Amino acid sequence: MKEQAVLKNINDFENKSLLLVDDDNPFRERLARAMEKKGFSVAQAEGVQKGIDTVKTSKPGFAVVDLRLGDGNGLDVVKEIQNSNSDSRVIMLTGYGNIPTAVAAIKEGAIDYLAKPADAEDVEKALLADPSKRAAPPENPMSADRVKWEHIHRVFELCNRNVSETARRLKMHRRTLQRILSKRSPK
């Protein structure tokens, strides 16, 4: 049997409200349904402002916030959650994980940082994890090739899909970058 580093069952918490802030509507809806089945009372927001407004009215006990939202940075929502309820357990989600943003999320009060696509099981484990124990390694972590591919595509998007500028910033030959961009993502 696998050792679980889970603090409690959701029913052991007084405030079972969960705020999901993500601009990816299908992902957010799917995660909301799954978390409701796990016993959470779920509220949804698709952007920073709507997330902050929801926090001011409901003071959630749990939150899952995407880092990059259409109208700003998810860290602003995390700050507001921590200001309104410092006992809230917040998880940051992002499709572009990197060390500086993970550190910023933890400094703002997030208890964990997960890469998309995270499933409901991963989110629940992170939300209910015992803070005094070390987190268990992920069941299916991204391969090193996948992490490299994600990073290259993130820089490519940040450079407005300009191959020459992306190659210059990544310090690689433009043709090498074009070959990488033309391939499918590794598993």
LOMARLO-613492 format. One record per atom (N, C-alpha, C): residue in one letter; x, y, z. Coordinates in steps of 0.1 Angstrom, whole numbers, plus 5000, padded with zeros to 4 digits. Each point is the difference from the previous one (the first is absolute). Layout:
N
+-----+------+-------+------+
| res | east | north |   up |
+-----+------+-------+------+
|   A |    X |     Y |    Z |
...
+-----+------+-------+------+
REM end
This chain:
187
+-----+------+-------+------+
| res | east | north |   up |
+-----+------+-------+------+
|   M | 5008 |  4988 | 5000 |
|   M | 4992 |  5012 | 5000 |
|   M | 5009 |  5012 | 5000 |
|   K | 4995 |  5011 | 4993 |
|   K | 5008 |  5012 | 4999 |
|   K | 4997 |  5008 | 5012 |
|   E | 5011 |  5007 | 5005 |
|   E | 4999 |  5008 | 5012 |
|   E | 4994 |  5014 | 4996 |
|   Q | 4989 |  5003 | 5006 |
|   Q | 4993 |  5013 | 4997 |
|   Q | 5005 |  5011 | 5010 |
|   A | 5004 |  5011 | 4994 |
|   A | 5004 |  5012 | 5009 |
|   A | 4988 |  5009 | 5000 |
|   V | 4988 |  4995 | 5003 |
|   V | 4988 |  5008 | 5000 |
|   V | 4997 |  5004 | 5014 |
|   L | 4998 |  5012 | 5003 |
|   L | 4997 |  5005 | 5014 |
|   L | 4987 |  4995 | 5005 |
|   K | 4989 |  5003 | 4993 |
|   K | 4987 |  4996 | 5005 |
|   K | 4991 |  4997 | 4988 |
|   N | 4988 |  4996 | 5003 |
|   N | 4990 |  4999 | 4990 |
|   N | 4993 |  5014 | 4999 |
|   I | 4994 |  5002 | 4989 |
|   I | 4994 |  5013 | 4998 |
|   I | 4989 |  5003 | 5010 |
|   N | 4994 |  4990 | 5005 |
|   N | 4989 |  5001 | 5010 |
|   N | 5006 |  5005 | 5014 |
|   D | 5013 |  4999 | 5002 |
|   D | 5006 |  5004 | 5012 |
|   D | 5002 |  5015 | 5001 |
|   F | 4998 |  5007 | 4988 |
|   F | 5002 |  5014 | 5000 |
|   F | 4987 |  5008 | 5002 |
|   E | 5000 |  5011 | 5007 |
|   E | 4988 |  5007 | 5002 |
|   E | 4996 |  5007 | 4988 |
|   N | 5009 |  5007 | 4993 |
|   N | 4996 |  5008 | 4988 |
|   N | 5004 |  4991 | 4987 |
|   K | 4990 |  4994 | 4994 |
|   K | 5002 |  4991 | 4989 |
|   K | 4999 |  5007 | 4986 |
|   S | 4999 |  5014 | 5001 |
|   S | 4999 |  5007 | 4987 |
|   S | 5013 |  5000 | 4992 |
|   L | 4999 |  4998 | 4987 |
|   L | 5011 |  5000 | 4991 |
|   L | 4998 |  5010 | 4989 |
|   L | 5009 |  5009 | 4998 |
|   L | 5000 |  5009 | 4989 |
|   L | 5009 |  4996 | 4989 |
|   L | 4995 |  4998 | 4988 |
|   L | 5008 |  4997 | 4988 |
|   L | 5001 |  5012 | 4991 |
|   V | 5012 |  5005 | 4998 |
|   V | 5002 |  5011 | 4991 |
|   V | 5009 |  4996 | 4989 |
|   D | 4993 |  4999 | 4988 |
|   D | 5007 |  4996 | 4988 |
|   D | 4993 |  5005 | 4988 |
|   D | 5007 |  5005 | 4990 |
|   D | 4993 |  5005 | 4988 |
|   D | 4998 |  4989 | 4989 |
|   D | 5005 |  4988 | 5003 |
|   D | 4997 |  4988 | 4991 |
|   D | 4987 |  4994 | 5004 |
|   N | 4989 |  5005 | 4994 |
|   N | 4986 |  4996 | 5004 |
|   N | 4998 |  4985 | 5001 |
|   P | 5003 |  4992 | 4989 |
|   P | 4998 |  4986 | 5001 |
|   P | 5007 |  4993 | 5012 |
|   F | 5013 |  5004 | 5001 |
|   F | 5008 |  4994 | 5011 |
|   F | 4994 |  5004 | 5014 |
|   R | 4996 |  5012 | 5002 |
|   R | 4995 |  5005 | 5012 |
|   R | 4987 |  4993 | 5004 |
|   E | 4991 |  4998 | 4990 |
|   E | 4987 |  4994 | 5002 |
|   E | 5002 |  4985 | 5003 |
|   R | 5009 |  4993 | 4994 |
|   R | 5003 |  4986 | 5002 |
|   R | 5006 |  4998 | 5014 |
|   L | 5009 |  5009 | 5004 |
|   L | 5006 |  4999 | 5013 |
|   L | 4989 |  5004 | 5011 |
|   A | 4992 |  5009 | 4997 |
|   A | 4989 |  5004 | 5010 |
|   A | 4991 |  4988 | 5003 |
|   R | 4996 |  4993 | 4989 |
|   R | 4991 |  4988 | 5002 |
|   R | 5007 |  4990 | 5008 |
|   A | 5012 |  4997 | 4997 |
|   A | 5008 |  4990 | 5007 |
|   A | 5002 |  5003 | 5015 |
|   M | 5003 |  5013 | 5003 |
|   M | 5002 |  5004 | 5014 |
|   M | 4987 |  5000 | 5007 |
|   E | 4988 |  5003 | 4994 |
|   E | 4987 |  4999 | 5007 |
|   E | 4997 |  4986 | 5004 |
|   K | 5004 |  4990 | 4991 |
|   K | 4998 |  4986 | 5003 |
|   K | 5009 |  4996 | 5012 |
|   K | 5011 |  5007 | 5003 |
|   K | 5008 |  4997 | 5011 |
|   K | 4996 |  5007 | 5013 |
|   G | 4989 |  5008 | 4999 |
|   G | 4995 |  5006 | 5012 |
|   G | 5002 |  5015 | 5002 |
|   F | 5007 |  5006 | 4990 |
|   F | 5002 |  5015 | 5001 |
|   F | 4988 |  5008 | 4995 |
|   S | 4998 |  5011 | 5006 |
|   S | 4989 |  5010 | 4995 |
|   S | 5008 |  5009 | 4990 |
|   V | 4998 |  4999 | 4987 |
|   V | 5008 |  5007 | 4991 |
|   V | 4994 |  5013 | 4994 |
|   A | 5008 |  5011 | 5000 |
|   A | 4997 |  5012 | 4993 |
|   A | 5010 |  5002 | 4989 |
|   Q | 4996 |  5006 | 4989 |
|   Q | 5009 |  5001 | 4989 |
|   Q | 5002 |  5015 | 4996 |
|   A | 5012 |  5003 | 4995 |
|   A | 5003 |  5013 | 4994 |
|   A | 5009 |  4998 | 4988 |
|   E | 4998 |  5008 | 4990 |
|   E | 5008 |  4999 | 4988 |
|   E | 5011 |  5010 | 4999 |
|   G | 5001 |  5009 | 5009 |
|   G | 5011 |  5010 | 4999 |
|   G | 5003 |  5006 | 5014 |
|   V | 5010 |  5009 | 5000 |
|   V | 5005 |  5005 | 5013 |
|   V | 4989 |  5008 | 5007 |
|   Q | 4994 |  5009 | 4992 |
|   Q | 4990 |  5009 | 5007 |
|   Q | 4988 |  4992 | 5006 |
|   K | 4995 |  4991 | 4992 |
|   K | 4989 |  4992 | 5005 |
|   K | 5004 |  4991 | 5012 |
|   G | 5013 |  4995 | 4999 |
|   G | 5005 |  4992 | 5011 |
|   G | 5001 |  5009 | 5013 |
|   I | 5005 |  5012 | 4999 |
|   I | 5001 |  5009 | 5011 |
|   I | 4987 |  5003 | 5006 |
|   D | 4990 |  5003 | 4991 |
|   D | 4986 |  5003 | 5005 |
|   D | 4994 |  4988 | 5007 |
|   T | 5003 |  4988 | 4995 |
|   T | 4995 |  4988 | 5007 |
|   T | 5006 |  4998 | 5014 |
|   V | 5013 |  5003 | 5001 |
|   V | 5007 |  4999 | 5012 |
|   V | 4994 |  5009 | 5011 |
|   K | 4997 |  5013 | 4995 |
|   K | 4995 |  5010 | 5009 |
|   K | 4986 |  4996 | 5006 |
|   T | 4992 |  4993 | 4992 |
|   T | 4987 |  4996 | 5005 |
|   T | 5000 |  4986 | 5007 |
|   S | 5008 |  4991 | 4996 |
|   S | 4999 |  4986 | 5006 |
|   S | 5011 |  4995 | 5009 |
|   K | 5012 |  5006 | 4999 |
|   K | 5011 |  4996 | 5008 |
|   K | 5002 |  4985 | 5000 |
|   P | 5005 |  4994 | 4989 |
|   P | 5001 |  4986 | 4998 |
|   P | 5010 |  4994 | 5009 |
|   G | 4998 |  4987 | 5004 |
|   G | 5010 |  4993 | 5008 |
|   G | 5011 |  4994 | 4991 |
|   F | 4997 |  4998 | 4988 |
|   F | 5009 |  4994 | 4990 |
|   F | 4999 |  5007 | 4987 |
|   A | 5011 |  5000 | 4992 |
|   A | 5000 |  5007 | 4987 |
|   A | 5010 |  4993 | 4991 |
|   V | 4996 |  5000 | 4987 |
|   V | 5009 |  4995 | 4990 |
|   V | 5000 |  5011 | 4990 |
|   V | 5012 |  5007 | 4998 |
|   V | 5001 |  5012 | 4992 |
|   V | 5010 |  4998 | 4989 |
|   D | 4996 |  5003 | 4987 |
|   D | 5009 |  4999 | 4989 |
|   D | 5010 |  5013 | 5001 |
|   L | 5012 |  4998 | 4997 |
|   L | 5010 |  5011 | 5000 |
|   L | 4997 |  5010 | 4990 |
|   R | 4998 |  4996 | 4987 |
|   R | 4999 |  5009 | 4989 |
|   R | 4985 |  5001 | 4996 |
|   L | 4994 |  5011 | 5003 |
|   L | 4985 |  5002 | 4996 |
|   L | 4999 |  5011 | 4990 |
|   G | 4989 |  5000 | 4993 |
|   G | 4998 |  5009 | 4989 |
|   G | 5001 |  5015 | 5004 |
|   D | 4996 |  5003 | 5013 |
|   D | 5000 |  5014 | 5004 |
|   D | 5010 |  5003 | 5011 |
|   G | 5010 |  4991 | 5001 |
|   G | 5011 |  5003 | 5010 |
|   G | 5007 |  4988 | 5005 |
|   N | 5005 |  5001 | 5012 |
|   N | 5009 |  4990 | 5006 |
|   N | 4992 |  4994 | 5012 |
|   G | 5000 |  4987 | 5000 |
|   G | 4993 |  4993 | 5011 |
|   G | 5005 |  5002 | 5014 |
|   L | 5013 |  5005 | 5001 |
|   L | 5006 |  5003 | 5013 |
|   L | 4992 |  5011 | 5007 |
|   D | 4993 |  5009 | 4992 |
|   D | 4992 |  5011 | 5006 |
|   D | 4988 |  4994 | 5008 |
|   V | 4994 |  4989 | 4994 |
|   V | 4989 |  4993 | 5007 |
|   V | 5005 |  4993 | 5013 |
|   V | 5012 |  4994 | 4999 |
|   V | 5006 |  4993 | 5012 |
|   V | 5002 |  5010 | 5011 |
|   K | 5005 |  5012 | 4996 |
|   K | 5002 |  5011 | 5011 |
|   K | 4987 |  5003 | 5006 |
|   E | 4990 |  5002 | 4992 |
|   E | 4986 |  5004 | 5006 |
|   E | 4995 |  4988 | 5009 |
|   I | 5002 |  4988 | 4996 |
|   I | 4995 |  4988 | 5008 |
|   I | 5008 |  5001 | 5013 |
|   Q | 5013 |  5002 | 5000 |
|   Q | 5007 |  5000 | 5012 |
|   Q | 4997 |  5011 | 5009 |
|   N | 4996 |  5012 | 4994 |
|   N | 4996 |  5011 | 5008 |
|   N | 4987 |  4998 | 5007 |
|   S | 4991 |  4993 | 4993 |
|   S | 4986 |  4998 | 5006 |
|   S | 4999 |  4988 | 5009 |
|   N | 5008 |  4989 | 4997 |
|   N | 5000 |  4988 | 5008 |
|   N | 5014 |  4994 | 5000 |
|   S | 5008 |  5003 | 5010 |
|   S | 5014 |  4995 | 5000 |
|   S | 5001 |  4985 | 5001 |
|   D | 4988 |  4993 | 5005 |
|   D | 5000 |  4986 | 5001 |
|   D | 4997 |  4992 | 4987 |
|   S | 4997 |  5008 | 4990 |
|   S | 4996 |  4994 | 4987 |
|   S | 5012 |  4992 | 4994 |
|   R | 4997 |  4989 | 4994 |
|   R | 5010 |  4991 | 4994 |
|   R | 4999 |  5003 | 4984 |
|   V | 5010 |  5006 | 4995 |
|   V | 5000 |  5004 | 4986 |
|   V | 5010 |  4992 | 4992 |
|   I | 4996 |  4995 | 4988 |
|   I | 5009 |  4993 | 4991 |
|   I | 5001 |  5009 | 4987 |
|   M | 5012 |  5002 | 4995 |
|   M | 5002 |  5007 | 4987 |
|   M | 5000 |  4989 | 4989 |
|   L | 4994 |  5003 | 4989 |
|   L | 5000 |  4992 | 4988 |
|   L | 5006 |  5008 | 4989 |
|   T | 5008 |  4993 | 4991 |
|   T | 5005 |  5007 | 4988 |
|   T | 5004 |  4990 | 4990 |
|   G | 4999 |  5005 | 4987 |
|   G | 5005 |  4992 | 4989 |
|   G | 5015 |  5002 | 4998 |
|   Y | 5005 |  5010 | 5006 |
|   Y | 5014 |  5004 | 4998 |
|   Y | 5007 |  5001 | 5013 |
|   G | 5003 |  4989 | 5006 |
|   G | 5007 |  5000 | 5013 |
|   G | 5014 |  5003 | 4999 |
|   N | 5005 |  5009 | 5009 |
|   N | 5014 |  5003 | 5001 |
|   N | 5003 |  5004 | 5015 |
|   I | 5012 |  5000 | 5003 |
|   I | 5005 |  5002 | 5014 |
|   I | 4996 |  5014 | 5005 |
|   P | 5002 |  5011 | 4993 |
|   P | 4997 |  5013 | 5006 |
|   P | 4985 |  5002 | 5003 |
|   T | 4991 |  4995 | 4991 |
|   T | 4986 |  5001 | 5003 |
|   T | 4995 |  4991 | 5011 |
|   A | 5007 |  4988 | 5002 |
|   A | 4996 |  4992 | 5011 |
|   A | 5004 |  5006 | 5013 |
|   V | 5012 |  5006 | 5000 |
|   V | 5004 |  5007 | 5012 |
|   V | 4991 |  5012 | 5004 |
|   A | 4996 |  5008 | 4989 |
|   A | 4991 |  5011 | 5003 |
|   A | 4987 |  4995 | 5005 |
|   A | 4995 |  4989 | 4995 |
|   A | 4987 |  4995 | 5004 |
|   A | 5000 |  4995 | 5015 |
|   I | 5011 |  4994 | 5004 |
|   I | 5002 |  4996 | 5014 |
|   I | 5001 |  5012 | 5009 |
|   K | 5007 |  5010 | 4996 |
|   K | 5002 |  5012 | 5008 |
|   K | 4987 |  5007 | 5002 |
|   E | 4991 |  4999 | 4990 |
|   E | 4987 |  5007 | 5002 |
|   E | 4990 |  4992 | 5008 |
|   G | 5004 |  4987 | 5003 |
|   G | 4991 |  4992 | 5009 |
|   G | 4995 |  4987 | 4994 |
|   A | 5004 |  4997 | 4988 |
|   A | 4995 |  4987 | 4994 |
|   A | 5008 |  4989 | 5007 |
|   I | 4993 |  4989 | 5002 |
|   I | 5006 |  4988 | 5007 |
|   I | 5006 |  4990 | 4990 |
|   D | 4997 |  5001 | 4987 |
|   D | 5006 |  4992 | 4990 |
|   D | 4998 |  5006 | 4987 |
|   Y | 5007 |  4994 | 4990 |
|   Y | 5001 |  5005 | 4986 |
|   Y | 4999 |  4988 | 4991 |
|   L | 4989 |  4999 | 4992 |
|   L | 4999 |  4989 | 4991 |
|   L | 5000 |  5004 | 4986 |
|   A | 5006 |  4992 | 4991 |
|   A | 5000 |  5002 | 4986 |
|   A | 4987 |  4995 | 4993 |
|   K | 4995 |  5007 | 4991 |
|   K | 4988 |  4996 | 4992 |
|   K | 5004 |  4989 | 4990 |
|   P | 4993 |  4991 | 4997 |
|   P | 4986 |  4997 | 5005 |
|   P | 5001 |  4992 | 5013 |
|   A | 4994 |  5006 | 5010 |
|   A | 5000 |  4992 | 5013 |
|   A | 4986 |  4994 | 5001 |
|   D | 4999 |  4988 | 5005 |
|   D | 4987 |  4994 | 5002 |
|   D | 4995 |  5002 | 5014 |
|   A | 4987 |  4997 | 5002 |
|   A | 4994 |  5002 | 5013 |
|   A | 5007 |  4993 | 5011 |
|   E | 5005 |  4988 | 4998 |
|   E | 5008 |  4993 | 5010 |
|   E | 5012 |  5007 | 5005 |
|   D | 5008 |  5006 | 4990 |
|   D | 5012 |  5008 | 5004 |
|   D | 4996 |  5012 | 5008 |
|   V | 4989 |  5007 | 4995 |
|   V | 4996 |  5012 | 5007 |
|   V | 4995 |  4997 | 5014 |
|   E | 4992 |  4989 | 5002 |
|   E | 4996 |  4997 | 5013 |
|   E | 5011 |  4996 | 5009 |
|   K | 5010 |  4992 | 4995 |
|   K | 5011 |  4997 | 5008 |
|   K | 5008 |  5012 | 5005 |
|   A | 5002 |  5010 | 4991 |
|   A | 5007 |  5012 | 5003 |
|   A | 4993 |  5008 | 5010 |
|   L | 4986 |  5001 | 4998 |
|   L | 4992 |  5009 | 5010 |
|   L | 5000 |  4994 | 5014 |
|   L | 5000 |  4987 | 5001 |
|   L | 4998 |  4993 | 5013 |
|   L | 5013 |  4995 | 5006 |
|   A | 5011 |  5002 | 4993 |
|   A | 5013 |  4995 | 5005 |
|   A | 5004 |  5006 | 5013 |
|   D | 5007 |  4992 | 5008 |
|   D | 5005 |  5004 | 5013 |
|   D | 5012 |  5009 | 4998 |
|   P | 4999 |  5012 | 5004 |
|   P | 5011 |  5010 | 4998 |
|   P | 5013 |  4996 | 5007 |
|   S | 4999 |  4991 | 5010 |
|   S | 5012 |  4997 | 5007 |
|   S | 5008 |  4988 | 4994 |
|   K | 4993 |  4994 | 4990 |
|   K | 5007 |  4988 | 4993 |
|   K | 5004 |  5005 | 4986 |
|   R | 5010 |  4993 | 4995 |
|   R | 5005 |  5002 | 4987 |
|   R | 4990 |  4995 | 4990 |
|   A | 4998 |  5007 | 4989 |
|   A | 4991 |  4996 | 4990 |
|   A | 5005 |  4987 | 4993 |
|   A | 4991 |  4991 | 4996 |
|   A | 5003 |  4988 | 4993 |
|   A | 5004 |  5004 | 4986 |
|   P | 5009 |  4993 | 4993 |
|   P | 5003 |  5003 | 4986 |
|   P | 4988 |  4997 | 4992 |
|   P | 4998 |  5008 | 4989 |
|   P | 4989 |  4998 | 4991 |
|   P | 5000 |  4986 | 4994 |
|   E | 4988 |  4994 | 4997 |
|   E | 4999 |  4987 | 4994 |
|   E | 5005 |  5000 | 4986 |
|   N | 4996 |  5011 | 4992 |
|   N | 5004 |  5001 | 4986 |
|   N | 5007 |  5013 | 4997 |
|   P | 5012 |  5002 | 5005 |
|   P | 5006 |  5014 | 4997 |
|   P | 5003 |  5001 | 4986 |
|   M | 5002 |  5013 | 4996 |
|   M | 5003 |  5003 | 4986 |
|   M | 5014 |  4995 | 4997 |
|   S | 5003 |  4995 | 4989 |
|   S | 5014 |  4996 | 4996 |
|   S | 5008 |  5012 | 4998 |
|   A | 5013 |  4998 | 5000 |
|   A | 5009 |  5011 | 4998 |
|   A | 4998 |  5006 | 4986 |
|   D | 4998 |  4991 | 4991 |
|   D | 4997 |  5005 | 4986 |
|   D | 4988 |  5009 | 4999 |
|   R | 4990 |  4996 | 5008 |
|   R | 4987 |  5007 | 5000 |
|   R | 5002 |  5014 | 5007 |
|   V | 5008 |  5000 | 5010 |
|   V | 5003 |  5013 | 5007 |
|   V | 5007 |  5009 | 4991 |
|   K | 5010 |  4995 | 4993 |
|   K | 5007 |  5008 | 4990 |
|   K | 4991 |  5005 | 4989 |
|   W | 4991 |  4992 | 4995 |
|   W | 4991 |  5003 | 4989 |
|   W | 4991 |  5012 | 5005 |
|   E | 4994 |  4998 | 5013 |
|   E | 4991 |  5010 | 5005 |
|   E | 5007 |  5014 | 5002 |
|   H | 5013 |  4999 | 5004 |
|   H | 5007 |  5013 | 5002 |
|   H | 5003 |  5007 | 4987 |
|   I | 5004 |  4992 | 4990 |
|   I | 5002 |  5006 | 4987 |
|   I | 4987 |  5006 | 4994 |
|   H | 4989 |  4993 | 5002 |
|   H | 4987 |  5006 | 4995 |
|   H | 4996 |  5012 | 5008 |
|   R | 5003 |  5000 | 5012 |
|   R | 4996 |  5011 | 5008 |
|   R | 5008 |  5013 | 4996 |
|   V | 5013 |  4998 | 4998 |
|   V | 5008 |  5012 | 4995 |
|   V | 4995 |  5004 | 4986 |
|   F | 4997 |  4990 | 4992 |
|   F | 4995 |  5003 | 4986 |
|   F | 4987 |  5008 | 5001 |
|   E | 4991 |  4997 | 5009 |
|   E | 4987 |  5007 | 5001 |
|   E | 5003 |  5014 | 5006 |
|   L | 5009 |  5001 | 5009 |
|   L | 5004 |  5013 | 5006 |
|   L | 5007 |  5009 | 4990 |
|   C | 5006 |  4995 | 4990 |
|   C | 5006 |  5007 | 4989 |
|   C | 4991 |  5003 | 4989 |
|   N | 4987 |  4998 | 5002 |
|   N | 4989 |  5002 | 4990 |
|   N | 5002 |  4991 | 4988 |
|   R | 5005 |  4988 | 5003 |
|   R | 5001 |  4989 | 4989 |
|   R | 5011 |  5005 | 4990 |
|   N | 5010 |  5007 | 5004 |
|   N | 5010 |  5005 | 4991 |
|   N | 5012 |  4990 | 5002 |
|   V | 5003 |  4992 | 4989 |
|   V | 5010 |  4990 | 5001 |
|   V | 5014 |  5005 | 5002 |
|   S | 5003 |  5011 | 4993 |
|   S | 5013 |  5006 | 5001 |
|   S | 5003 |  5005 | 5014 |
|   E | 4990 |  5008 | 5005 |
|   E | 5002 |  5005 | 5014 |
|   E | 5001 |  4989 | 5010 |
|   T | 4991 |  4990 | 4999 |
|   T | 5001 |  4989 | 5009 |
|   T | 5013 |  4993 | 5000 |
|   A | 5005 |  4997 | 4988 |
|   A | 5013 |  4994 | 4998 |
|   A | 5011 |  5008 | 5007 |
|   R | 5000 |  5013 | 4998 |
|   R | 5010 |  5009 | 5006 |
|   R | 4999 |  4999 | 5015 |
|   R | 4988 |  5001 | 5006 |
|   R | 4999 |  4999 | 5014 |
|   R | 5004 |  4987 | 5006 |
|   L | 4997 |  4989 | 4993 |
|   L | 5004 |  4987 | 5005 |
|   L | 5014 |  4996 | 4996 |
|   K | 5007 |  5009 | 4993 |
|   K | 5014 |  4997 | 4996 |
|   K | 5001 |  4987 | 4992 |
|   M | 4991 |  4999 | 4990 |
|   M | 5001 |  4988 | 4991 |
|   M | 4998 |  5005 | 4986 |
|   H | 5005 |  4991 | 4991 |
|   H | 4998 |  5003 | 4986 |
|   H | 4986 |  5000 | 4996 |
|   R | 4996 |  5009 | 4991 |
|   R | 4986 |  5002 | 4996 |
|   R | 4995 |  4987 | 4993 |
|   R | 5008 |  4993 | 4992 |
|   R | 4995 |  4988 | 4994 |
|   R | 4998 |  4989 | 5010 |
|   T | 5008 |  4999 | 5010 |
|   T | 4998 |  4990 | 5010 |
|   T | 4987 |  5003 | 5008 |
|   L | 4997 |  5012 | 5003 |
|   L | 4988 |  5004 | 5006 |
|   L | 4988 |  4997 | 4991 |
|   Q | 5001 |  5002 | 4987 |
|   Q | 4989 |  4997 | 4991 |
|   Q | 4997 |  4985 | 5000 |
|   R | 5011 |  4992 | 5000 |
|   R | 4998 |  4985 | 5001 |
|   R | 4992 |  4996 | 5012 |
|   I | 5004 |  5006 | 5012 |
|   I | 4994 |  4997 | 5013 |
|   I | 4985 |  5004 | 4999 |
|   L | 4998 |  5012 | 4995 |
|   L | 4986 |  5005 | 5000 |
|   L | 4991 |  4992 | 4991 |
|   S | 5006 |  4994 | 4990 |
|   S | 4992 |  4992 | 4990 |
|   S | 4996 |  4987 | 5005 |
|   K | 5006 |  4995 | 5011 |
|   K | 4997 |  4987 | 5005 |
|   K | 4989 |  5000 | 5010 |
|   R | 4994 |  4989 | 5002 |
|   R | 4990 |  4999 | 5011 |
|   R | 5006 |  5000 | 5014 |
|   S | 4992 |  5003 | 5009 |
|   S | 5005 |  5000 | 5014 |
|   S | 5004 |  4985 | 5005 |
|   P | 5011 |  4999 | 5007 |
|   P | 5004 |  4987 | 5005 |
|   P | 4991 |  4996 | 5012 |
|   K | 4999 |  4987 | 5003 |
|   K | 4991 |  4996 | 5011 |
|   K | 5007 |  5002 | 5013 |
+-----+------+-------+------+
REM end
